Amino acid sequence: MTKYTSVDEQVVFGLARIDESRTVEVSLRDLVFVYKTIGELHRFFHQPLHYSSMVQVERFLGNRDRGAFHLIAECYYRKLRDVFPADITAALDEDDLYPSDPPDYFDPAYGNEKTAT
């Protein structure tokens, strides 16, 4: 049986191995772009009425060309990807900073009200 991990576990896994005193340089413009993108995600998801239907979620997320998914991809692939030191980039590329167990949303039963815990 596959063990699944939560979103929280996916994000915090491996962070303890990174010295808190290490820093990187990011352009202020790119950092504000990322901050505002996270802000829009927060503004949408903090209010359950915004996502009471799949139509609302799909409209918000958009696609590769517009909407939240487009902005997330821009943050991930362009604004932040090249700011990490070589060892961190390698760890990310080699999945060393991710748990070996997949996220729980990979579980076919994820979101099934009858099996959700």
One Martini backbone bead per residue (centre of mass of N, CA, C, O) as a GRO file, in nm:
protein
  117
    1MET     BB    1   0.096   0.036   0.023
    2THR     BB    2   0.064   0.362  -0.021
    3LYS     BB    3   0.222   0.642   0.095
    4TYR     BB    4   0.112   0.956   0.200
    5THR     BB    5   0.147   1.309   0.181
    6SER     BB    6   0.133   1.615   0.271
    7VAL     BB    7   0.178   1.930   0.182
    8ASP     BB    8   0.346   2.005   0.426
    9GLU     BB    9   0.552   1.772   0.398
   10GLN     BB   10   0.655   1.849   0.118
   11VAL     BB   11   0.770   2.134   0.198
   12VAL     BB   12   0.950   2.064   0.472
   13PHE     BB   13   1.122   1.873   0.342
   14GLY     BB   14   1.473   1.927   0.410
   15LEU     BB   15   1.504   2.215   0.548
   16ALA     BB   16   1.692   2.138   0.796
   17ARG     BB   17   1.955   2.115   0.596
   18ILE     BB   18   1.931   2.428   0.588
   19ASP     BB   19   2.088   2.700   0.652
   20GLU     BB   20   1.951   2.991   0.783
   21SER     BB   21   2.203   3.188   0.693
   22ARG     BB   22   2.138   3.153   0.414
   23THR     BB   23   2.158   3.335   0.104
   24VAL     BB   24   1.997   3.533  -0.149
   25GLU     BB   25   1.953   3.692  -0.464
   26VAL     BB   26   1.677   3.912  -0.542
   27SER     BB   27   1.481   4.074  -0.716
   28LEU     BB   28   1.246   4.289  -0.624
   29ARG     BB   29   1.049   4.246  -0.854
   30ASP     BB   30   1.031   3.935  -0.831
   31LEU     BB   31   0.945   3.925  -0.533
   32VAL     BB   32   0.681   4.083  -0.570
   33PHE     BB   33   0.555   3.891  -0.769
   34VAL     BB   34   0.545   3.648  -0.578
   35TYR     BB   35   0.389   3.783  -0.348
   36LYS     BB   36   0.135   3.853  -0.522
   37THR     BB   37   0.069   3.566  -0.601
   38ILE     BB   38   0.027   3.459  -0.316
   39GLY     BB   39  -0.190   3.667  -0.248
   40GLU     BB   40  -0.400   3.564  -0.455
   41LEU     BB   41  -0.424   3.282  -0.342
   42HIS     BB   42  -0.515   3.372  -0.064
   43ARG     BB   43  -0.763   3.542  -0.146
   44PHE     BB   44  -0.915   3.303  -0.270
   45PHE     BB   45  -0.875   3.060  -0.040
   46HIS     BB   46  -0.992   3.206   0.223
   47GLN     BB   47  -1.271   3.188   0.052
   48PRO     BB   48  -1.498   2.942  -0.003
   49LEU     BB   49  -1.690   3.097  -0.207
   50HIS     BB   50  -1.474   3.104  -0.444
   51TYR     BB   51  -1.475   2.749  -0.432
   52SER     BB   52  -1.775   2.596  -0.471
   53SER     BB   53  -1.668   2.538  -0.767
   54MET     BB   54  -1.505   2.421  -1.041
   55VAL     BB   55  -1.544   2.668  -1.216
   56GLN     BB   56  -1.404   2.868  -1.029
   57VAL     BB   57  -1.131   2.725  -1.018
   58GLU     BB   58  -1.072   2.713  -1.323
   59ARG     BB   59  -1.086   3.018  -1.369
   60PHE     BB   60  -0.859   3.096  -1.175
   61LEU     BB   61  -0.630   2.909  -1.288
   62GLY     BB   62  -0.651   2.843  -1.581
   63ASN     BB   63  -0.343   2.859  -1.766
   64ARG     BB   64  -0.046   2.900  -1.935
   65ASP     BB   65  -0.154   3.210  -2.026
   66ARG     BB   66  -0.350   3.235  -1.765
   67GLY     BB   67  -0.364   3.296  -1.449
   68ALA     BB   68  -0.254   3.126  -1.178
   69PHE     BB   69  -0.086   2.915  -1.327
   70HIS     BB   70   0.086   3.113  -1.482
   71LEU     BB   71   0.208   3.253  -1.228
   72ILE     BB   72   0.333   3.007  -1.098
   73ALA     BB   73   0.520   2.935  -1.333
   74GLU     BB   74   0.674   3.199  -1.330
   75CYS     BB   75   0.792   3.166  -1.048
   76TYR     BB   76   0.923   2.880  -1.082
   77TYR     BB   77   1.082   2.918  -1.377
   78ARG     BB   78   1.184   3.242  -1.345
   79LYS     BB   79   1.205   3.399  -1.065
   80LEU     BB   80   1.349   3.143  -0.877
   81ARG     BB   81   1.527   2.918  -1.009
   82ASP     BB   82   1.820   3.096  -1.041
   83VAL     BB   83   1.887   3.164  -0.714
   84PHE     BB   84   2.026   2.909  -0.645
   85PRO     BB   85   2.245   2.721  -0.537
   86ALA     BB   86   2.388   2.445  -0.667
   87ASP     BB   87   2.311   2.244  -0.433
   88ILE     BB   88   2.006   2.310  -0.440
   89THR     BB   89   1.945   2.256  -0.732
   90ALA     BB   90   2.031   1.960  -0.720
   91ALA     BB   91   1.832   1.872  -0.495
   92LEU     BB   92   1.580   1.943  -0.658
   93ASP     BB   93   1.643   1.776  -0.919
   94GLU     BB   94   1.687   1.500  -0.725
   95ASP     BB   95   1.467   1.503  -0.486
   96ASP     BB   96   1.607   1.565  -0.190
   97LEU     BB   97   1.356   1.780  -0.100
   98TYR     BB   98   1.175   1.518  -0.117
   99PRO     BB   99   0.969   1.289  -0.061
  100SER     BB  100   0.915   0.957  -0.155
  101ASP     BB  101   0.636   1.022  -0.098
  102PRO     BB  102   0.349   1.105  -0.214
  103PRO     BB  103   0.103   1.301  -0.245
  104ASP     BB  104  -0.227   1.278  -0.149
  105TYR     BB  105  -0.342   1.377  -0.436
  106PHE     BB  106  -0.254   1.092  -0.575
  107ASP     BB  107  -0.485   0.966  -0.451
  108PRO     BB  108  -0.771   0.831  -0.580
  109ALA     BB  109  -0.936   0.906  -0.297
  110TYR     BB  110  -0.910   1.194  -0.317
  111GLY     BB  111  -1.203   1.362  -0.204
  112ASN     BB  112  -1.353   1.123  -0.099
  113GLU     BB  113  -1.596   1.133   0.131
  114LYS     BB  114  -1.595   0.821   0.216
  115THR     BB  115  -1.251   0.820   0.266
  116ALA     BB  116  -1.211   1.057   0.422
  117THR     BB  117  -1.031   1.196   0.723
   0.00000   0.00000   0.00000
